[in-house]
Amino acid sequence: MTDDERTAAELRGLLGFARGLGLDEATVREIYEAVTREAAAAGVGDEERIAEVRKRMLTGARGA
C-alpha cells in the first residue's frame, strides 16, 4: 500500500467517525495533517497517531 493509499483509507475511516460527531471534512483534514506532521517529527507509530486524531476530533466536536 502506498502512502497515498494509506492516507486515503485512514481519511475514509476518520470521515465516517467525524460524521457522527458533526465535524466537516475540512476540519478532519486539518486535524489529520497537523497530527501527521507532529507524529512524523516525534517518531510516533500509526496506531498512536490515529488515536490522537480521534482524540482531537472529539475535543473539536465538544467545542463546536
C-alpha positions as CSV (number, residue, x, y, z in Angstrom):
1,M,0.0,0.0,0.0
2,T,1.4,3.4,-1.0
3,D,1.4,6.4,1.4
4,D,-1.4,8.0,-0.7
5,E,-3.5,4.9,-0.5
6,R,-2.9,4.6,3.3
7,T,-3.8,8.3,3.7
8,A,-7.0,7.9,1.7
9,A,-8.0,4.8,3.7
10,E,-7.3,6.5,7.0
11,L,-9.3,9.6,6.0
12,R,-12.2,7.5,4.8
13,G,-12.4,5.9,8.2
14,L,-11.9,9.1,10.1
15,L,-14.6,10.9,8.0
16,G,-17.1,8.2,9.0
17,F,-16.2,8.8,12.6
18,A,-16.5,12.6,12.0
19,R,-20.0,12.4,10.6
20,G,-21.2,11.0,13.9
21,L,-19.5,14.0,15.7
22,G,-20.9,16.6,13.3
23,L,-17.5,17.6,12.0
24,D,-16.9,18.6,8.4
25,E,-14.3,17.2,6.1
26,A,-12.1,20.3,6.1
27,T,-11.8,20.1,9.9
28,V,-10.9,16.4,9.8
29,R,-8.2,17.0,7.1
30,E,-6.8,19.9,9.1
31,I,-6.5,17.8,12.3
32,Y,-5.2,14.8,10.3
33,E,-2.5,16.8,8.6
34,A,-1.4,18.5,11.9
35,V,-1.2,15.3,13.8
36,T,0.6,13.5,10.9
37,R,3.3,16.3,10.9
38,E,3.7,16.1,14.6
39,A,3.8,12.3,14.7
40,A,6.5,12.2,12.0
41,A,8.6,14.6,13.9
42,A,8.2,12.6,17.1
43,G,8.5,9.2,15.5
44,V,5.1,8.1,16.7
45,G,3.5,5.0,15.2
46,D,0.4,4.7,13.2
47,E,-2.0,3.5,15.9
48,E,-0.9,6.3,18.3
49,R,-1.2,8.8,15.5
50,I,-4.8,7.8,14.6
51,A,-5.8,7.7,18.3
52,E,-4.5,11.3,18.6
53,V,-6.5,12.4,15.5
54,R,-9.7,10.9,17.0
55,K,-9.0,12.5,20.4
56,R,-8.6,15.9,18.8
57,M,-11.8,15.3,16.7
58,L,-13.7,14.6,19.9
59,T,-12.3,17.7,21.5
60,G,-13.3,19.7,18.4
61,A,-16.8,18.3,18.5
62,R,-17.2,19.3,22.1
63,G,-16.0,22.8,21.4
64,A,-18.4,23.3,18.4
